[in-house]
């Protein structure tokens, strides 16, 4: 992202500036890969206690303990939050993979456009 000017309230400067935000393809790929790895690990490790928690909740409920229904609510809430986190990790990974591919495609298109302009310049000489 680049701003061509900054209004400080007194004067207005304009003209090209160095970009203040830049990302390269390797950075996008690394973050996307990390998000995928995180999703894989959270999916496995975040579900580790679910079966035992559910069994304990059912056992307590069947034993007429009020804590059984409370533990079942904890179980259900954990599953909901776990799924939300997994979806977020997947969206980050997918979005960065898409962004990386889209920018690569744009670079090819821009390169092709510039080659055709340089060919025109040769004819105009």
Secondary structure, 3 states (H helix, E strand, C coil): CCCCEEECCCCEEECCCCCCCCCCHHHHHHHHHHHHHHHHHHHHHCCCCHHHHHHHHHHHHHCCCHHHHHHHHHHHHHHHHHHHHHHHHHHHHHHHHHHHHHHHHHHHHHHHHHHHHHHHHHHHC
